Each structure stands twice: as structure tokens, then as C-alpha cells.
Amino acid sequence: MAIPTAVPPRVLTVAGSDSGGGAGIQADLKTMLALGTHGMSVLTAVTAQNSLGVQGAWDLPVEAVRAQYRSVVDDIGIQAVKTGMLSSAALVDAVAGLLAGTDAPVVVDPVGVSKHGDALLAAEALDSVRTKLLPTATVATPNLDEVTQLTGITVTDARGMRLAAAEVLSYGPRWVVIKGGHLPGEAVDLLTDGSEEHWLRAPRHDNRHTHGTGCTLASAIACGLAKGHDVPTAVRGAKAYVTGAIEAGFALGGGIGPVDHGWRTRAR
């Protein structure tokens, strides 16, 4: 007699493909598996990408993105969704519309540039991110370069992180994580909803192989929310997972290698 198997929490990623496997859809699905959820995907773009950078990127048609989303949500259902690379205004508008009609927590990673400095968001799409995508977010997770893109604020210290958080929150997300990984010293992030603050600190590991950290953090937050955790608990858990993945990051190719999404299962 077959024993019924419990269905794990279902998490959807709406993002681009990284052919090198370190970021994007690939990083999202690895994170979701590592954290005990069932990952599903809506592909928005295909990139030719490796450890040295992004050699090319091609958007999928808006109708293909909508069809993938409806196919998953209408049949399987989701308990959280994470967005990543949405490179055009048309894609941002379409995904924002889909998210507005979905009753699940949303983590928005407003991807603007790759780890190597390659642009992944068209300048004309920035206004749509501000006015349409960010208002759908339960949590937004910009890094400091993306903060500057969105707000014009250049962050150099904790005061700047507070100012940036207030500006991003003015666009409509319920919570924001300002990721301070580009600042010297400890890896410090600020999580706030405008009334309460959580400063999340972790040691900075001497490891240059950090490709995929942003995608991984946002996906890990979505996993925590899908499990029913509140936002601070989900973000703390995601921060701990990413810190371990960065410590275990490994060389791949001739450039910046990826974090290790399976670090908790590796033999030490």
C-alpha cells in the first residue's frame, strides 16, 4: 500500500537563466531544493554567461512569460514567489500585473547588474520597477548598486543604508533588505519596514567566489515565507544560509566562481 507523501512548500521563481549555473533560475532552484521546498520556474530571459561575465542576453516574449506563470499558479499553486531578472519595461509590467493578482508573499530582487558589472535591466524599465513591481513586494532585496539605480543614493555607511531603505520603502514594498555586502568590514544588511529595524551581521569570508549571492538570498527568503515564517525570521534564516554558501564558494572557470548551494550536505 502506497504511503502518502507530504507535499513540500511550493516556491516559484520568475527570473532569467544563467548558463553557468551560478545565479538566476539555476541558483534559485538549487536554493529551494536545499531548503526543503519544491521549486518551480518562469523563465524570463536566456543569458550566455560564465565565470567571466555575460556574453549575451535574450528576453522571452511576454506571452511566454504569462503562459508559464498561469500554467504553474492555476494548477499547482504557490506559497511564495521570487522575482529576479526582468530586463525590459514590458516584462516588468507583465510580471507586476501577474503578482498583483496572486495571493502569496512576493520577494522582489530588483536585478540591475551582474556580479561582473554587466547591465541586466534596461534604463527605461526603472520607472516600472519603482511604480509597478516594488508595490507588489512583501520584501525587496536591492544591493547597493541597485539602490543607486533606483534612488540615486550612494550608500557608504549605516546612515546611508537607513536613507536608502526609507526611499525604497516609499515605492511600496512592505519590507526592504538593504544589502551592505559591498561595504568594507562585516557583511551587514539592514531589514526594515519603516518602523522596526533589524541589523543582520555576519563575518566577511575571504572568498572571491560569490557569484549568485543576491539570487540565493532572495530565494532563501521566499522559502522561509513559504514555510510560514514571519519576515524577520525568514530573512535571518536566509542570511545564515547565504553566509555558509559564500564560505563554501568554489573556483569555476577563469573568473568569479559560484557560492555552494549544497554546502550543508557536503562532507567536511
N, C-alpha and C positions, 0 to 999 in steps of 0.2 A: 504494500500500500504506500503510495507516494506521500511524503510528509510535506505539507505546505511550507514554502519558503517565504520568509518575511521580505517585503519589498523595501529596499533601502530608500532614503530620501532622494528625490529626483531634482537634479540641478541642470539648468540649461545655460550654455554659453553661446553668445551671439558675437562672433569675432572672426578675425582673419586667420588664415593658415600660415604657419611658419614651417617651411620645408625642411629646415634644420632641426626641428623638433624641440627647440628650447623655450619658445614663447608661443603666444597665440593659442589657437584651438588645441594644439598638441599639449601645451603646458596646462591648460585648463582641465582637459580630460584626465591627464596624469594626476593632477592635484585632487580631482574629485574621486578618483579611484583610491588614492592613498588615504583620503579622509572618510572613506566608508559610505560614499554616496554613489548614485547612478548618474553618470554624466551623459548629457545629450547636447547636440550641437546644431547651430545655424551658421553656416559658412557665409561670410560677407565679402571676402576677398581672398585671392590666392597670391602669395608672395614667393619669389625666388630669393631665398635667404639662407645664409650660412653664418659661421662664426665671425666672418669679416664684415658683414653688413647685408643690406637689402639691395639686390641687383635688379629687381623688377617687382611691380605690383599691379594686379588687375582686379577691379571690382566685379562682383557678380551683379546681374540685373536685379533691380528692386523687386520684381515679381518673383524671382527665385528665392530671395530672402524671405519675403512674405509667405510663400508657399511652404518653405521649410518650417518656419515658426508655427504656422497654423497646423501643419501636419503633426508636430510634436505636442503642442499645447492642447489641441482639441481632442486628441485620442489618449495620450499618456498622462498629460497634466504635469505641472511643475510645482515645486515648493520654494524655489528661488531661481533667479535668473541673473546672469552676469553679462555685461556688455564690454567689448574690447574695441578692436579696430573697426571704426565706421568712417571711412576716409572721405566721403562726399556728403554734401548737404542733402542730397536725395536719400541716401542710406540713413543718415541721422533722422531725417523727418519720418521715414517709413518705420524705423525701429521704435522711435519715440511714440508713434501712434499705436503700435502694437503693445508696447509696455503700458501705456495709459489704460488699456482695456484688459489688463491682466491682474488678477488678484493674488500677487505673490511679491515678496520683498525683492528689490532690484538693487544690484551693486553696479555702479557705473564707473568703469575705469576709462577716463577720457583720453585715450591714447593719442598722443600728438607726434611723438618722435620715437624712433627705435633706440635701443641701447647704444647703437653706433652713431646716432645723430641723424638718421635718415627720416625725412618728413613722412608721416603716415596719416596726416589729416590736412585736407585742403583748407586754405585760409578762408575761403568763402563758407566753409561749414562751421566755423567757430560760433557764429551767431545762433545757428540751430542747436549746437551743443548747449549753449547758455540758456536759450529760451524754451527749448522743447525737450531735450534729453535730460538735463540735470534736474528739472522739476519732477521727473518720474522716479528719481533715485531715493532709495532708503539710505544708502551710503554711497558717497562719491569718494574716489581714491586718487586724486591727482598727485603726481610728483612735482618737484619744484619747477622743472621746465614747463610742465603743463599748467601749473599755477600762473606762470608768467604769460603763457599763451592766452589763458582765459581772462586774466585780470589785469595784466600789465605790472603786477607787483613782483619785484625781485626780492626773494627771501634770503637773508643772510644770518638770521638769528631767531630766537624763540619769539621775540616781539613780532617779527615779520611773519612768522607762522600763524600767530593769532590774527593779524590783519588779513592775511590771505584766507584763512578759514572763514572769517566774517564775510569777506567778499564773495567767496564761493557759495556760502550758505544763502546769500542774497538772491542767488539764481534759483533756489527752490529745493535742493536736497534736504532730507531730514537730518542727516549727519554727514560730516566730512572727515576724512582722514588726510591730513597734510603730511605727506611722506618726506621726512627730512634726511633720507639716505644720502643725498648729495652734499650735505654739510659735513664739516670735519668733526672728529670726536665720535662719541657714541652714536649709534643708529637710533635717532629719536623721531617718533611720529606723534602728531597731535590729533586726537579724536575729539570732536566736539559737536554738539547740536546747537551751540549758541548760548546755552545756559549752564551746561556742565562740561568740564574738561577732563580728559584722560591723557596723560603723557606716557607714552609707551616707549620704554628704553630697552636696548639690547646691546651687548658688546659688538664692536665692529670687527668682523673677521678679516684677516689679511688674506683675501682671496679675490682675485680679479674676475673669476668666472661666475658672473652674476646675471647672465642673460635670462630673462623671463621672470624676474622678481616681481614686477608690477602685475603681470597677468596672474601669477601664482598667488599673490596676496589677495587680489580681488576675488579669485575663485575660492580661496580658502574661507574668506568672509562669507561668501554665498553658501558654502557648505555648512558653516555654523548656523546661519539663519535658517537654512532648510531643516536643520535638526531641532529648530525651535528655540535656539539661544537668543538672548537679547543682544542688541548691537555691541555694547562694550565687551560682553563675553565672547561673541563671535570674532571681534577684531583682535582681542588679546590672544585667542587661540590661533588665529591666522598668523599673527606676528611671531609667535613661538615656532610655528611650523616653518615659516619662511626663513627665520633665523637659522634653524637647523639645516634647511636646504641650501642656504648660502654657504655655511661652514663646509658642507659636503660637496660643493660645486666642483666640477672637474673640467680639465682641458679637453677641448674637442676642436679639431681643425686647427687653423693657424691664427685664430683671433680670440675672442671672448667666448669661453665655454658656458654651458648652462648650469643652473642650480640643479641639485639632485632631488627630484620629486619623490623618489623612493627611499630617502635617507633613513627613515625609521625602520625599514625592513632589511637594510644592508647589514651583513655581518661585520662586526667591529673587531 
